[in-house]
Amino acid sequence: MNPYILFILLFGLGLGTVTTFASSHWLLAWMGLEINTLAIIPLMAQHHHPRAVEATTKYFLTQATAAATLLFASTTNAWLTGQWEIQQMTHPLPTTMITLALAFKVGLAPLHAWLPEVLQGLDLTTGLILSTWQKLAPFSLLLQIQTSHPTMLILLGLASTLVGGWGGLNQTQLRKILAYSSIAHLGWMILVMQFSPSLTLLALTTYIIMTFSTFLVFKLNNATNINTLASSWAKMPVITSLTPLILLSLGGLPPLTGFLPKWLILQELTKQALPLTATLAALTALLSLYFYLRLCYAMTLTISPNNLTGTTPWRLPPPQPTLPLAIATSTTICLLPLTPATTALLTI
């Protein structure tokens, strides 16, 4: 792609998200979401592969449906209450419609069916943008509205953690596994959103860091399914030995970074007298852990069927810079000791 066009599209992505961040009026927020969607569509379809075009079409239709629902709900809110302020949502009908529209935008269950299919049709770089950056603008709106149905958010969160764990069990394609992982992590964030928005932001930040490092590892390996991971030991032994730690951090095992948000979320749910919800969420995390362990097993404990087992073949230096991967991997593995500082910041 022409670098000037790429710059304009990336600028549009940033502009749409920042517009939504800065808006207090529903029309402006809707405009930011639309700029965001229109900027990523050429990035998704740039390879002109039938799967990429199909994924782009599906993404455009789902995002347009969600944006139209959001615009209709905000207009209904203005008609019923006479104001357009995002933080002054008082009527339950438009509030529920907007919550469901934003849940559709980010891919929460049961409105999740488009996300694995779309992510499977994209290359890893665009998939990374879709899994991380594209979640920020809808989440900023979800954090600002006061939902009138707290039970709905809990049901959305539990359904997402369950579907995210259950859907990834039988997958062999890495991008679909990461899509279901995204759905499960979003479910954890939604569960605690109404009780502690700062905890939701912490979970979103750690999810973005862990997903960033996972996508970069797969991009460095040029891997798109589980079988291609088996040959990574001969190509990149150091990365291969670190990748299980990244994947187990995504699964939420101590003493890795991914344990921090899950631990604090379960603690907060217990404080809010929701022990059953916390127990169900913790049990659904075991489903996700299973397919992360499958990836670890395929990457480190199986040997690719070739004649160079145990020896490192001659190879060129990696074409992409590895510094971002090194920083992301370090933060994915080592941030748990900062838990006391994090809890102190959350209570301010």
Residue frames relative to the residue before (quaternion, step in Angstrom):
aa qw qx qy qz dx dy dz
M 1.0000 0.0000 0.0000 0.0000 0.00 0.00 0.00
N 0.5736 -0.5940 0.4463 0.3449 3.56 -1.08 0.78
P 0.4962 -0.6927 0.4225 0.3090 3.65 -0.73 0.99
Y 0.6204 0.5361 -0.3559 0.4484 3.63 1.07 -0.62
I 0.6464 0.4992 -0.3151 0.4834 3.58 1.01 -0.84
L 0.6358 0.5298 -0.3265 0.4566 3.58 0.99 -0.88
F 0.6455 0.5182 -0.3218 0.4596 3.59 0.97 -0.85
I 0.6551 0.5108 -0.3185 0.4566 3.60 0.94 -0.90
L 0.6702 0.4988 -0.3076 0.4553 3.60 0.94 -0.86
L 0.6657 0.4835 -0.3071 0.4783 3.60 0.96 -0.84
F 0.6143 0.5303 -0.3400 0.4753 3.57 1.11 -0.68
G 0.6376 0.5227 -0.3186 0.4677 3.58 1.06 -0.79
L 0.6138 0.5407 -0.3419 0.4626 3.58 1.06 -0.77
G 0.6901 0.4734 -0.2776 0.4718 3.56 0.87 -0.97
L 0.6533 0.5295 -0.3151 0.4399 3.57 0.96 -0.90
G 0.6569 0.5179 -0.3186 0.4458 3.60 0.93 -0.89
T 0.6767 0.4924 -0.2953 0.4610 3.57 0.92 -0.93
V 0.6807 0.4818 -0.2982 0.4643 3.58 0.88 -0.92
T 0.6008 0.5535 -0.3566 0.4533 3.61 1.08 -0.68
T 0.6673 0.4821 -0.2984 0.4828 3.57 0.97 -0.88
F 0.6117 0.5550 -0.3442 0.4465 3.60 1.01 -0.79
A 0.7710 0.4192 -0.1937 0.4384 3.56 0.83 -1.09
S 0.6048 0.6141 -0.3549 0.3622 3.58 1.20 -0.33
S 0.1653 -0.7506 0.6273 0.1254 3.52 -1.24 0.61
H 0.6403 0.4822 -0.2933 0.5210 3.58 1.38 -0.03
W 0.5371 -0.6704 0.4020 0.3169 3.58 -0.84 0.93
L 0.6313 0.5392 -0.3482 0.4354 3.61 0.99 -0.74
L 0.6580 0.5003 -0.3077 0.4713 3.58 0.99 -0.83
A 0.6372 0.5174 -0.3268 0.4685 3.58 1.01 -0.80
W 0.6431 0.5135 -0.3168 0.4716 3.59 0.98 -0.85
M 0.6403 0.5295 -0.3255 0.4513 3.58 0.99 -0.81
G 0.6416 0.5209 -0.3191 0.4638 3.59 1.00 -0.83
L 0.6503 0.5099 -0.3170 0.4654 3.60 0.96 -0.81
E 0.6600 0.5052 -0.3107 0.4611 3.59 1.01 -0.79
I 0.6190 0.5244 -0.3424 0.4739 3.61 1.00 -0.80
N 0.6365 0.5463 -0.3089 0.4483 3.55 1.01 -0.92
T 0.6816 0.4888 -0.2841 0.4645 3.58 0.87 -0.97
L 0.6928 0.4803 -0.2853 0.4560 3.59 0.86 -0.97
A 0.6460 0.5263 -0.3372 0.4382 3.63 1.09 -0.58
I 0.7160 0.4523 -0.2816 0.4511 3.62 0.97 -0.71
I 0.5396 0.6571 -0.4095 0.3308 3.62 1.13 -0.48
P 0.6731 0.4542 -0.3356 0.4775 3.71 0.82 -0.73
L 0.6108 0.5395 -0.3605 0.4537 3.62 1.08 -0.59
M 0.6633 0.5051 -0.3077 0.4586 3.59 1.03 -0.74
A 0.7648 0.3803 -0.1932 0.4829 3.61 0.99 -0.84
Q 0.3935 0.7778 -0.4479 0.1990 3.61 1.23 0.04
H 0.6886 0.4963 -0.3053 0.4316 3.64 1.08 -0.53
H 0.3337 -0.7893 0.4635 0.2256 3.61 1.31 -0.12
H 0.3853 0.6833 -0.5153 0.3451 3.57 1.10 0.66
P 0.5928 -0.5942 0.3856 0.3832 3.63 -0.98 0.70
R 0.6493 0.5107 -0.3328 0.4548 3.61 0.99 -0.75
A 0.6463 0.5173 -0.3206 0.4604 3.59 1.04 -0.78
V 0.6513 0.5056 -0.3126 0.4717 3.58 1.00 -0.84
E 0.6354 0.5210 -0.3237 0.4690 3.58 1.02 -0.83
A 0.6643 0.4998 -0.3069 0.4633 3.60 0.92 -0.92
T 0.6437 0.5227 -0.3224 0.4566 3.57 1.00 -0.82
T 0.6481 0.5171 -0.3183 0.4595 3.59 0.96 -0.86
K 0.6525 0.5064 -0.3127 0.4691 3.59 0.93 -0.90
Y 0.6621 0.5091 -0.3117 0.4531 3.58 0.92 -0.92
F 0.6559 0.5160 -0.3201 0.4484 3.58 0.91 -0.90
L 0.6749 0.4995 -0.3067 0.4483 3.60 0.88 -0.92
T 0.6802 0.4813 -0.3067 0.4600 3.61 0.89 -0.87
Q 0.6813 0.4809 -0.3023 0.4617 3.59 0.90 -0.87
A 0.6329 0.5180 -0.3368 0.4666 3.59 1.05 -0.71
T 0.6294 0.5265 -0.3307 0.4662 3.60 1.03 -0.77
A 0.6734 0.4915 -0.2943 0.4673 3.57 0.90 -0.94
A 0.6665 0.4964 -0.3090 0.4624 3.61 0.95 -0.85
A 0.6394 0.5132 -0.3296 0.4681 3.60 1.03 -0.76
T 0.6356 0.5185 -0.3253 0.4704 3.59 1.02 -0.79
L 0.6517 0.5147 -0.3118 0.4617 3.57 0.98 -0.87
L 0.6613 0.4989 -0.3097 0.4666 3.59 0.95 -0.85
F 0.6421 0.5168 -0.3166 0.4695 3.58 1.01 -0.82
A 0.6730 0.4968 -0.2984 0.4596 3.59 0.96 -0.90
S 0.6675 0.4865 -0.3153 0.4673 3.61 0.95 -0.79
T 0.6210 0.5166 -0.3389 0.4823 3.60 1.11 -0.65
T 0.6305 0.5230 -0.3239 0.4733 3.57 1.04 -0.80
N 0.6399 0.5234 -0.3194 0.4632 3.57 1.02 -0.82
A 0.6546 0.5014 -0.3130 0.4714 3.59 1.00 -0.81
W 0.6453 0.5192 -0.3155 0.4631 3.57 1.07 -0.74
L 0.7207 0.4522 -0.2521 0.4610 3.58 0.97 -0.89
T 0.8174 0.2637 -0.1096 0.5003 3.59 0.92 -0.89
G 0.4597 -0.7266 0.4215 0.2881 3.60 1.22 -0.25
Q 0.7504 0.3133 -0.2409 0.5299 3.62 1.12 0.35
W 0.3936 -0.7432 0.5143 0.1680 3.56 -1.27 0.64
E 0.4130 0.7403 -0.4645 0.2562 3.61 1.22 0.03
I 0.4906 -0.6730 0.4702 0.2921 3.57 -0.95 0.91
Q 0.7499 0.4155 -0.2223 0.4643 3.59 0.90 -0.89
Q 0.6622 0.4848 -0.3110 0.4793 3.60 1.26 0.12
M 0.2717 0.7697 -0.5293 0.2314 3.57 1.03 0.77
T 0.0183 -0.8427 0.5368 -0.0362 3.57 -0.40 1.21
H 0.6791 0.4872 -0.3006 0.4595 3.60 1.05 -0.65
P 0.4807 -0.7172 0.4142 0.2880 3.65 -0.72 0.96
L 0.6289 0.5712 -0.3600 0.3855 3.64 0.99 -0.73
P 0.7268 0.3947 -0.2808 0.4870 3.67 0.64 -0.95
T 0.5975 0.5637 -0.3733 0.4311 3.61 1.08 -0.61
T 0.6653 0.4905 -0.3027 0.4745 3.59 0.93 -0.86
M 0.6523 0.5149 -0.3214 0.4540 3.60 0.95 -0.86
I 0.6680 0.4911 -0.3081 0.4664 3.59 0.94 -0.85
T 0.6266 0.5329 -0.3417 0.4546 3.61 0.99 -0.78
L 0.6832 0.4726 -0.2892 0.4757 3.60 0.93 -0.87
A 0.6269 0.5309 -0.3420 0.4562 3.61 1.04 -0.72
L 0.6791 0.4660 -0.2924 0.4859 3.60 0.96 -0.84
A 0.6023 0.5365 -0.3556 0.4723 3.60 1.12 -0.62
F 0.6247 0.5230 -0.3202 0.4835 3.60 1.09 -0.75
K 0.6495 0.5372 -0.3199 0.4326 3.59 0.98 -0.83
V 0.7533 0.3764 -0.2296 0.4880 3.60 0.89 -0.86
G 0.5213 -0.6714 0.4000 0.3428 3.61 1.22 -0.32
L 0.2856 0.7506 -0.5427 0.2459 3.59 0.95 0.83
A 0.4942 -0.6231 0.5065 0.3330 3.58 -1.11 0.65
P 0.6042 -0.1601 -0.7786 -0.0554 1.62 -2.10 1.38
L 0.5312 0.6154 -0.4110 0.4126 3.61 1.21 0.44
H 0.4219 0.7702 -0.3819 0.2880 3.55 1.22 0.60
A 0.4729 0.7534 -0.4153 0.1907 3.59 1.19 -0.55
W 0.6412 0.5477 -0.3409 0.4155 3.62 1.07 -0.60
L 0.6239 0.6252 -0.3513 0.3106 3.61 0.98 -0.82
P 0.6846 0.4542 -0.3279 0.4663 3.70 0.74 -0.82
E 0.6599 0.5171 -0.3195 0.4416 3.59 0.96 -0.83
V 0.6639 0.4939 -0.3078 0.4695 3.58 0.97 -0.83
L 0.6798 0.4969 -0.3012 0.4474 3.59 0.85 -0.95
Q 0.6231 0.5559 -0.3402 0.4324 3.59 1.06 -0.71
G 0.7079 0.4712 -0.2682 0.4527 3.62 1.06 -0.63
L 0.6551 0.5278 -0.3095 0.4433 3.61 1.25 -0.13
D 0.5133 -0.5774 0.5069 0.3823 3.54 -1.28 0.21
L 0.6949 -0.5265 0.2938 0.3920 3.58 -1.22 0.45
T 0.6351 0.5369 -0.3512 0.4303 3.62 1.01 -0.68
T 0.6862 0.4503 -0.2842 0.4955 3.59 0.87 -0.93
G 0.6091 0.5524 -0.3430 0.4541 3.57 1.10 -0.67
L 0.6214 0.5349 -0.3307 0.4673 3.57 1.10 -0.71
I 0.6464 0.5041 -0.3196 0.4753 3.60 0.96 -0.86
L 0.6658 0.5114 -0.3032 0.4508 3.58 0.94 -0.91
S 0.7108 0.4713 -0.2626 0.4512 3.59 1.00 -0.82
T 0.7733 0.3350 -0.1796 0.5075 3.61 1.11 -0.52
W 0.7752 0.3849 -0.2206 0.4497 3.59 0.32 -1.25
Q 0.6836 0.5161 -0.2935 0.4246 3.57 0.95 -0.89
K 0.6040 0.5554 -0.3655 0.4395 3.62 1.22 -0.20
L 0.5752 0.6626 -0.3724 0.3023 3.59 1.14 -0.62
A 0.6955 0.4919 -0.2962 0.4320 3.61 0.78 -1.01
P 0.6812 0.4528 -0.3254 0.4744 3.69 0.78 -0.82
F 0.6444 0.5248 -0.3377 0.4418 3.61 1.02 -0.72
S 0.6181 0.5379 -0.3591 0.4467 3.59 1.03 -0.67
L 0.6571 0.4871 -0.3115 0.4836 3.61 1.10 -0.67
L 0.6374 0.5301 -0.3333 0.4490 3.59 0.99 -0.79
L 0.6556 0.5171 -0.3110 0.4540 3.56 1.07 -0.75
Q 0.6908 0.5059 -0.2828 0.4324 3.59 1.10 -0.65
I 0.6975 0.4560 -0.3008 0.4637 3.61 1.02 -0.62
Q 0.3391 -0.7131 0.5785 0.2046 3.54 -1.10 0.78
T 0.2819 -0.7951 0.5101 0.1678 3.57 -0.28 1.22
S 0.3893 -0.7287 0.5185 0.2205 3.55 -1.08 0.78
H 0.7244 0.3374 -0.2212 0.5591 3.61 1.30 -0.12
P 0.1794 -0.8179 0.5354 0.1099 3.62 0.11 1.20
T 0.6074 0.5637 -0.3611 0.4277 3.60 1.09 -0.65
M 0.6039 0.5746 -0.3609 0.4182 3.60 1.07 -0.70
L 0.6568 0.5023 -0.3167 0.4648 3.59 0.96 -0.84
I 0.6474 0.5099 -0.3270 0.4625 3.59 0.98 -0.79
L 0.6566 0.5008 -0.3117 0.4700 3.60 0.99 -0.81
L 0.6282 0.5192 -0.3332 0.4741 3.60 1.02 -0.78
G 0.6686 0.5095 -0.3010 0.4503 3.58 0.94 -0.91
L 0.6833 0.4751 -0.2966 0.4684 3.60 0.86 -0.92
A 0.6355 0.5193 -0.3315 0.4654 3.60 1.00 -0.81
S 0.6667 0.5073 -0.3086 0.4504 3.60 0.97 -0.82
T 0.6576 0.4878 -0.3283 0.4710 3.61 0.92 -0.81
L 0.6591 0.5076 -0.3109 0.4596 3.59 1.03 -0.78
V 0.6862 0.4650 -0.2841 0.4819 3.60 0.86 -0.96
G 0.6415 0.5342 -0.3273 0.4426 3.59 0.98 -0.80
G 0.6869 0.4481 -0.2862 0.4955 3.58 1.05 -0.71
W 0.6936 0.4943 -0.2772 0.4446 3.56 0.88 -0.98
G 0.6904 0.5107 -0.2943 0.4194 3.58 0.89 -0.92
G 0.6983 0.4910 -0.2914 0.4316 3.59 1.03 -0.66
L 0.4876 0.7117 -0.4263 0.2722 3.60 1.20 -0.33
N 0.7940 0.3482 -0.1531 0.4742 3.57 0.85 -0.98
Q 0.5059 0.6869 -0.4045 0.3295 3.61 1.24 0.13
T 0.2021 -0.7564 0.6049 0.1451 3.55 -1.19 0.60
Q 0.6232 0.5303 -0.3410 0.4628 3.61 1.22 -0.33
L 0.4762 -0.7130 0.4368 0.2722 3.57 -0.71 1.10
R 0.6611 0.5173 -0.3320 0.4302 3.61 0.94 -0.79
K 0.6387 0.4974 -0.3354 0.4819 3.60 1.08 -0.63
I 0.6140 0.5354 -0.3461 0.4654 3.58 1.04 -0.73
L 0.6761 0.4789 -0.2966 0.4750 3.59 0.94 -0.85
A 0.6014 0.5454 -0.3629 0.4573 3.60 1.12 -0.57
Y 0.6814 0.4592 -0.2948 0.4878 3.61 0.91 -0.86
S 0.5887 0.5505 -0.3601 0.4697 3.58 1.14 -0.59
S 0.6365 0.5289 -0.3162 0.4639 3.57 1.04 -0.83
I 0.6435 0.5205 -0.3236 0.4585 3.60 0.95 -0.89
A 0.6673 0.5058 -0.3081 0.4517 3.60 0.92 -0.89
H 0.6700 0.4940 -0.3072 0.4612 3.60 0.91 -0.86
L 0.6307 0.5225 -0.3346 0.4661 3.58 1.03 -0.76
G 0.6057 0.5590 -0.3502 0.4449 3.58 1.09 -0.67
W 0.6336 0.5202 -0.3274 0.4699 3.60 1.00 -0.80
M 0.6599 0.5115 -0.3173 0.4497 3.58 0.94 -0.86
I 0.6723 0.5054 -0.2998 0.4501 3.58 0.94 -0.91
L 0.5871 0.6064 -0.3658 0.3921 3.59 1.07 -0.76
V 0.7988 0.3214 -0.1447 0.4875 3.56 0.86 -0.99
M 0.3996 0.7726 -0.4424 0.2182 3.59 1.29 -0.14
Q 0.7246 0.4470 -0.2664 0.4519 3.62 0.81 -0.91
F 0.6845 0.4783 -0.2910 0.4669 3.59 1.19 -0.44
S 0.8058 -0.0220 0.0602 0.5887 3.59 0.99 -0.85
P 0.2261 -0.8080 0.5291 0.1265 3.62 0.01 1.24
S 0.6193 0.5457 -0.3555 0.4385 3.61 1.05 -0.67
L 0.6284 0.5227 -0.3300 0.4722 3.58 1.11 -0.64
T 0.6019 0.5406 -0.3461 0.4750 3.58 1.12 -0.66
L 0.6518 0.5039 -0.3119 0.4733 3.59 0.97 -0.84
L 0.6295 0.5238 -0.3336 0.4670 3.60 1.02 -0.76
A 0.6638 0.4959 -0.3030 0.4708 3.60 0.94 -0.90
L 0.6426 0.5176 -0.3219 0.4642 3.61 1.02 -0.79
T 0.6539 0.5179 -0.3159 0.4522 3.59 0.96 -0.85
T 0.6889 0.4613 -0.2955 0.4748 3.59 0.84 -0.93
Y 0.6132 0.5429 -0.3517 0.4533 3.61 1.06 -0.69
I 0.6557 0.5093 -0.3152 0.4598 3.61 0.93 -0.89
I 0.6521 0.5110 -0.3220 0.4582 3.61 0.94 -0.87
M 0.6963 0.4755 -0.2846 0.4562 3.60 0.83 -0.97
T 0.6630 0.4954 -0.3110 0.4672 3.60 0.96 -0.82
F 0.6014 0.5653 -0.3450 0.4469 3.57 1.09 -0.77
S 0.7014 0.4517 -0.2835 0.4729 3.59 0.81 -0.95
T 0.6322 0.5311 -0.3447 0.4466 3.64 1.01 -0.72
F 0.6669 0.4882 -0.3077 0.4714 3.60 0.88 -0.90
L 0.6539 0.5147 -0.3288 0.4466 3.62 0.96 -0.79
V 0.6211 0.5250 -0.3463 0.4678 3.61 1.03 -0.72
F 0.6821 0.4761 -0.2978 0.4683 3.60 0.84 -0.92
K 0.6359 0.5217 -0.3314 0.4622 3.59 1.07 -0.72
L 0.6415 0.5191 -0.3184 0.4665 3.58 1.03 -0.81
N 0.6953 0.4486 -0.2577 0.4990 3.59 1.09 -0.75
N 0.2760 -0.7585 0.5189 0.2814 3.56 1.27 -0.48
A 0.3858 0.7360 -0.4529 0.3229 3.55 1.05 0.89
T 0.0645 -0.8048 0.5891 0.0322 3.56 -0.96 0.87
N 0.7768 0.1668 -0.1679 0.5836 3.63 1.22 -0.08
I 0.7156 -0.4827 0.2877 0.4149 3.55 -1.28 0.35
N 0.6367 0.5645 -0.3458 0.3953 3.61 0.94 -0.81
T 0.6716 0.5032 -0.3157 0.4427 3.60 0.97 -0.76
L 0.5543 0.6028 -0.4072 0.4045 3.61 1.20 -0.27
A 0.5899 0.6193 -0.3728 0.3597 3.61 1.10 -0.63
S 0.6907 0.4782 -0.2880 0.4597 3.60 1.10 -0.59
S 0.4964 0.6911 -0.4295 0.3024 3.61 1.21 -0.11
W 0.5568 0.6246 -0.4023 0.3714 3.61 1.14 -0.51
A 0.6913 0.4651 -0.2841 0.4745 3.60 0.97 -0.81
K 0.6958 0.4836 -0.2814 0.4503 3.60 1.09 -0.62
M 0.8184 0.0102 0.0549 0.5719 3.59 0.83 -1.01
P 0.1507 -0.8514 0.4931 0.0962 3.60 0.30 1.19
V 0.6586 0.5143 -0.3323 0.4375 3.62 0.94 -0.78
I 0.6559 0.4964 -0.3044 0.4804 3.58 0.92 -0.93
T 0.6529 0.5263 -0.3208 0.4403 3.58 0.97 -0.86
S 0.6787 0.4742 -0.3043 0.4711 3.60 1.00 -0.68
L 0.6757 0.4748 -0.2988 0.4782 3.61 1.16 -0.48
T 0.5719 0.6459 -0.3769 0.3372 3.59 1.09 -0.66
P 0.6194 0.5279 -0.3803 0.4393 3.69 0.90 -0.64
L 0.6215 0.5287 -0.3518 0.4587 3.61 1.04 -0.64
I 0.6284 0.5220 -0.3314 0.4720 3.59 1.04 -0.77
L 0.6922 0.4808 -0.2820 0.4584 3.59 0.86 -0.97
L 0.6659 0.4794 -0.3091 0.4809 3.61 0.99 -0.75
S 0.5840 0.5414 -0.3689 0.4793 3.58 1.20 -0.47
L 0.6196 0.5196 -0.3305 0.4867 3.59 1.07 -0.74
G 0.6709 0.4965 -0.2906 0.4678 3.57 1.09 -0.73
G 0.4959 -0.7000 0.4004 0.3220 3.59 1.24 -0.29
L 0.3944 0.7223 -0.4878 0.2912 3.59 1.07 0.62
P 0.4035 -0.6586 0.5589 0.3017 3.61 -1.06 0.65
P 0.6694 -0.1276 -0.7202 -0.1302 1.68 -2.28 1.05
L 0.3621 0.7522 -0.4746 0.2790 3.61 0.96 0.84
T 0.7197 -0.4793 0.2930 0.4080 3.56 -1.28 0.39
G 0.6492 0.5662 -0.3253 0.3900 3.60 0.96 -0.84
F 0.5779 0.5874 -0.3781 0.4220 3.59 1.23 -0.37
L 0.5741 0.6473 -0.3688 0.3398 3.59 1.11 -0.74
P 0.7316 0.4012 -0.2880 0.4700 3.70 0.59 -0.94
K 0.6332 0.5316 -0.3474 0.4425 3.63 0.98 -0.78
W 0.6380 0.5343 -0.3180 0.4544 3.57 0.96 -0.87
L 0.7107 0.4542 -0.2666 0.4664 3.58 0.80 -1.02
I 0.6336 0.5247 -0.3381 0.4570 3.60 1.05 -0.71
L 0.6525 0.4969 -0.3184 0.4754 3.61 0.94 -0.84
Q 0.6313 0.5278 -0.3293 0.4631 3.58 1.04 -0.76
E 0.6717 0.4988 -0.2951 0.4615 3.59 0.94 -0.90
L 0.6454 0.5107 -0.3260 0.4652 3.60 0.97 -0.81
T 0.6427 0.5112 -0.3250 0.4691 3.59 1.02 -0.74
K 0.6299 0.5294 -0.3282 0.4640 3.58 1.05 -0.77
Q 0.7075 0.4544 -0.2576 0.4761 3.59 1.07 -0.73
A 0.5116 -0.6745 0.3938 0.3581 3.59 1.29 0.41
L 0.5221 0.5933 -0.4409 0.4254 3.57 0.96 0.94
P 0.0461 0.8458 -0.5308 0.0251 3.63 0.70 0.99
L 0.6235 0.5453 -0.3493 0.4381 3.61 1.04 -0.71
T 0.6389 0.5172 -0.3177 0.4726 3.59 1.01 -0.86
A 0.6568 0.5070 -0.3106 0.4637 3.59 0.94 -0.89
T 0.6524 0.5130 -0.3192 0.4575 3.61 0.98 -0.82
L 0.6593 0.5032 -0.3092 0.4654 3.59 0.93 -0.88
A 0.6487 0.5109 -0.3218 0.4633 3.59 0.97 -0.84
A 0.6603 0.5015 -0.3152 0.4616 3.60 0.94 -0.83
L 0.6552 0.5049 -0.3173 0.4638 3.61 1.02 -0.75
T 0.6609 0.4919 -0.3254 0.4641 3.62 0.98 -0.75
A 0.5668 0.5835 -0.3924 0.4293 3.61 1.19 -0.46
L 0.5905 0.5741 -0.3703 0.4296 3.62 1.16 -0.53
L 0.5996 0.5544 -0.3619 0.4495 3.60 1.10 -0.64
S 0.6608 0.4890 -0.3064 0.4800 3.57 0.93 -0.90
L 0.6305 0.5553 -0.3388 0.4234 3.57 0.97 -0.85
Y 0.6071 0.5757 -0.3623 0.4108 3.59 1.04 -0.71
F 0.7461 0.3930 -0.2727 0.4631 3.62 0.73 -0.89
Y 0.5515 0.5425 -0.4172 0.4769 3.62 1.19 -0.22
L 0.6478 0.5054 -0.3218 0.4705 3.60 1.01 -0.77
R 0.5833 0.5575 -0.3691 0.4612 3.60 1.11 -0.61
L 0.6620 0.4958 -0.3064 0.4712 3.58 0.91 -0.90
C 0.6345 0.5245 -0.3311 0.4611 3.60 0.97 -0.84
Y 0.6571 0.5143 -0.3095 0.4560 3.57 0.93 -0.92
A 0.6778 0.4950 -0.2985 0.4544 3.59 0.87 -0.94
M 0.7119 0.4789 -0.2678 0.4384 3.57 1.00 -0.79
T 0.8266 0.2820 -0.1150 0.4732 3.59 0.86 -0.89
L 0.7745 0.3612 -0.1895 0.4835 3.60 1.05 -0.61
T 0.6755 0.3905 -0.3249 0.5345 3.62 1.22 0.18
I 0.2834 -0.7603 0.5661 0.1457 3.55 -1.08 0.75
S 0.4933 -0.6729 0.4692 0.2894 3.54 -0.91 0.96
P 0.4564 -0.7043 0.4658 0.2805 3.64 -0.90 0.85
N 0.4080 0.6701 -0.5357 0.3123 3.59 0.16 1.26
N 0.6454 -0.5660 0.3683 0.3570 3.57 -1.29 0.12
L 0.6669 0.5154 -0.2927 0.4516 3.59 1.25 -0.09
T 0.2191 0.8000 -0.5357 0.1579 3.57 1.02 0.67
G 0.8215 0.2423 -0.1900 0.4800 3.51 -0.93 0.95
T 0.7182 0.3511 -0.2637 0.5398 3.62 1.20 -0.16
T 0.4119 -0.6993 0.5304 0.2448 3.54 -1.14 0.67
P 0.3281 -0.7586 0.5194 0.2170 3.64 -0.51 1.07
W 0.5910 -0.5440 0.4501 0.3902 3.54 -1.25 0.44
R 0.0503 0.8121 -0.5771 0.0705 3.55 -0.89 0.88
L 0.5320 -0.6040 0.4918 0.3321 3.52 -1.29 0.47
P 0.5949 -0.5227 0.4363 0.4273 3.60 -1.21 0.28
P 0.5902 -0.5902 0.3962 0.3825 3.63 -1.05 0.63
P 0.4882 -0.7041 0.4298 0.2850 3.60 -0.86 0.93
Q 0.7328 0.3790 -0.2446 0.5094 3.62 1.07 -0.58
P 0.5868 -0.5892 0.4111 0.3735 3.63 -1.10 0.58
T 0.3038 -0.7879 0.5162 0.1432 3.57 -0.95 0.89
L 0.4459 0.7026 -0.4607 0.3086 3.64 1.21 -0.05
P 0.6469 0.5002 -0.3525 0.4550 3.68 0.85 -0.77
L 0.6395 0.5219 -0.3263 0.4607 3.59 1.03 -0.79
A 0.6459 0.5240 -0.3264 0.4491 3.60 0.98 -0.84
I 0.6691 0.4893 -0.3032 0.4700 3.60 0.93 -0.90
A 0.6759 0.4986 -0.2979 0.4537 3.59 0.88 -0.97
T 0.6496 0.5154 -0.3214 0.4572 3.60 0.99 -0.82
S 0.6442 0.5261 -0.3266 0.4488 3.58 0.94 -0.86
T 0.6966 0.4545 -0.2852 0.4764 3.60 0.89 -0.90
T 0.6155 0.5540 -0.3496 0.4381 3.61 1.09 -0.66
I 0.7446 0.4193 -0.2218 0.4696 3.58 1.03 -0.76
C 0.8338 0.3690 -0.1044 0.3972 3.56 0.81 -1.06
L 0.5420 0.6877 -0.3911 0.2835 3.67 1.10 -0.01
L 0.4570 0.7186 -0.4480 0.2722 3.62 1.18 -0.20
P 0.6312 0.5388 -0.3698 0.4179 3.69 0.92 -0.63
L 0.6166 0.5449 -0.3594 0.4401 3.62 1.21 -0.24
T 0.3249 0.7850 -0.4816 0.2152 3.62 1.25 0.15
P 0.6649 0.4942 -0.3457 0.4406 3.69 0.77 -0.80
A 0.6530 0.4988 -0.3166 0.4739 3.58 0.97 -0.83
T 0.6429 0.5309 -0.3242 0.4470 3.59 1.01 -0.81
T 0.6776 0.4815 -0.3018 0.4668 3.59 0.89 -0.90
A 0.6168 0.5339 -0.3476 0.4622 3.58 1.11 -0.64
L 0.6540 0.5035 -0.3066 0.4741 3.57 1.03 -0.80
L 0.6540 0.5317 -0.3145 0.4367 3.60 1.01 -0.82
T 0.7033 0.4684 -0.2752 0.4586 3.58 1.08 -0.63
I 0.4962 0.6529 -0.4424 0.3629 3.62 1.23 -0.12
